[in-house]
């Protein structure tokens, strides 16, 4: 017997494009925490119908980037230092596992990733800084040989991109971050899984403490600027 299948929406890619466009704007701060998002307004600005916008907003709500607003529409979710610390706990565990597995392969990270990261750290392009950081860690995930690590970490990076964007707009990126990355890369290439895991765990903890502390300062400053 032939199963009866319901016809699917013909434009899933459009929903993903709307989702990514809104997520980029939220991550980079052009859609600020607490800002109300209206389906009709977004559809007009992106020159799409309201249906993919509705589906994209549902996905953003499920992923914790927007919340229901009183009345109509949704609000960009507030930044939360405690939540980010929890995200870092999970990401740190994934990073440590990935580093051990990559070290077992004596994987050599492309030195151009480190060069690009240091260059971004000396510049003012926040998106370039974030992209370089993600590229470094993604290389380790890929080298682990376990695709579930990268899939799991990808969702956490979505939240971290957002807080990194907010913090980096008001602070200088330390090039010391890339000294830590280089030390991790060397331990992996040497096949020292224990050292690589320790270094990347320490790296994650320091990043968590730094970002959470600076985020709290950013949020206090924003509150002080309100009339």
N, C-alpha and C positions, 0 to 999 in steps of 0.2 A: 504494500500500500504506500502510495506516495504521500509524504508528510505535507501538511498545509503550512506554508511559511508566509509570514506577514512581510509585505514589501518594506524595505528599509529606506531611510532617508537617503537621498542621492548626493548630499553634499557634506559628508563628515569632515572633509578637509577644511571647509569653510569655518566650521565650528572650531576646529583646532587653531586656525589662523586668528579668529577673534579671541580665543582663549589666550593665545601667546601674546597677542598685541596688548590685551588688558593686563596680563601678568607682567609684561615688560614695563608698562607704565606704572604699575603698582610698585615693582621692584626698584625702579629708578627714581621713585618719588614724585613723578609728575601727576600721579593720582595719589593724593595725600591720605594718611589715615583719617578716617571719619568722613571723607568726602562721599556725598551721595551719588550713586550711579543710577541713571534712568535708562531703561531699555531703549526707548525711542531716541533719546539723545545720542547714545552710543551707535545705534544703527545708522543714524544720519551722518555722524562724524566718520564712520568707517565705510559708508556707502554700501551697506548690506541690508538685507531684510531683517525684521525683528526676530525671526525664528532662530537663526544661528546665535544671535546675541543672547536670547533667553537660555539656550542650551549651554553656552559658554559661562554665563553667570551662575547657572546651577552647578557646573563643575568647579568654578572658583569658590562657591559656597561650600561644597563638599570638601574641598582641599583646605579650607580655613582662611582664604584670602579676603572674602567678603562676608558680611552678616546681613540678616534681614534688617531693614530700616523701618522706623515707625511710618505708617502710611504706605506710600508707594516706593518701589525701588529697593536698592541695597546700599550698604555702607562699606567702604574699604575698612577692613579689620584693623584695629589698633595694633601698634607694635608692643610686644610684651617681652621684657628682658628675661623673665623666668621661663617662658615658653621656649625662647631661643636657647637657653641653657639646657633644656631637656632635649631639644633637637640636636645640640652638639654632643650630648652623651651618646645618643644613638649613632650619630655619624662617626664619632671617635672610635666606637667599637667596630664599625664596618671598615674604617680606614686601617685599623690595626690588623684586622684579619686579611685585608687586601694586601697590605705591606708584607706580611708573612708569606702569603702565597706567591707574591711577585718575587720575593727574595729567593724562594725555592727554585725559581727559574733563572736566578741571577740576571734579572731584567735590567737593561740599561735604558734609563729615561733619556729621551732626545735632549741633548744640551740646549737646543734652540728654545725649548720650553722655559728653561731657566733664564736664558738671555732675554726672551720676550717678557718674562715676569719682572725681571729687574728693570727693564726699560719702562714697563708700565708703572712700576712703583715710583719711579722718578718723575713721572708725568702727572697730569691733572685729569686724565680721562678715567672716571670712576668705572665705567663699563669695561674698559680695557683691563683695569686692575682685577675686577671680579672674574672676567672671562679667562685671564691668565691663571688665576688661582684654581678655577674649576678645571681648566685644561690639564694642569699638573696632576691633580687628584684623579681625574678621569683616566689618565694614562696608567696610573697604578691600578685602578679598578679593572681596566681592560687586561692588564698584564696578569691579574690574579687568576684568570682562566675561569672565573665563576661569574656568569652574567647576572646572577641574582643580586650580587653585591652592587653592581652599577645601577641596576634597576631600582633597588631600594634607596641607594644614596641619592639618586636623581631627584626624588621627591623632597628629600630633606634640603638639598641645595636650593630648591625653589624658595623655601622660606629663608635660608641663609642669604641668598642674593638680595632679598629685600632689606634685611637689617644691615648687611654690608653696605648697600647703597646709601641708606640713611646715615650711617656712621662715617663713611668715607667722604661724604659731602662736606663734613665739618671737621675732618682731622687728616693728618698726613699719614700716608701709608708707609710703614716701616720697611726699609729694604732688608732689615734683619729677618723678616718673614721668609725671604728667599735664601738667606743663609741656612735657615732651618730646612727649607725644601731641599737644598743642595746636600745637606748632611743625610737626610732621609734617602735621597737618590743614591748616594754613595753606599749606604748600608745595604740597600736592596741589590745593587750591582755586585757587592761583595758576597752576597748570599747569606748575610747575617740577619736572619729573620727576627731574632729576639731584639737586637738593637734597633732594627727598622721599626718594629712595633712599638718599642719604648719611645723612640723619637717622635713618631707620628702621634702617639697618644699624648705626649707632653705638648706637642705642637697644637693639637686640638684643644687641650685644656687651657692653654695660654690664650688661644684665639677666643675661646668661649668667655673667659674672664675679662679679656680686653674689650670685646665687642659688647658684652652685657653691661660693663661699667660705663663705656662711652655712650651706649644707647640710653642708659638712665640719665646721663648728663644732657643728651640731645633732647629727650622728652621733657626734662625739667626746664630747659631753655625755651622750648616751644610753649610750655604752659605759662612761663613768665612773660612771653611775648603776646599772649592773648589779652585783649582789652578787658 
